[in-house]
């Protein structure tokens, strides 16, 4: 039997854009940092399966473009492919690559 990961807080794509819109309504936001673990259960159990669908990544990151902050960083545990970066276009945040404990690679941070 496979381990079934339960998210906390629960992951719900329908709420993601609403949450980003609420954060966009905060005036004078100075520092905003998002640390995301992009988790693909299929890839975890079958590493040859590839990564999360590009459309899902674009959806998640485009919603963040609504938010304005003086310093805004988004840390991801995966490297974005060029087609995802192209689909995003210019973003108001810095995207950093940061390996997490469950990743197979060594723990290090690198700017994309």
Buried (B, 14 or more C-beta within 10 A) or exposed (E): EEEEEEEEEEEEEEEBBEBBEEBBEEEEBEEBEBEBEBBBEEBEEEEEEEBBEEEBBBBBBBBBBBBBBEEBBBBBBBEBEEEBBEBBEEBEBEBBBBBBEEEEEEEEEEEE
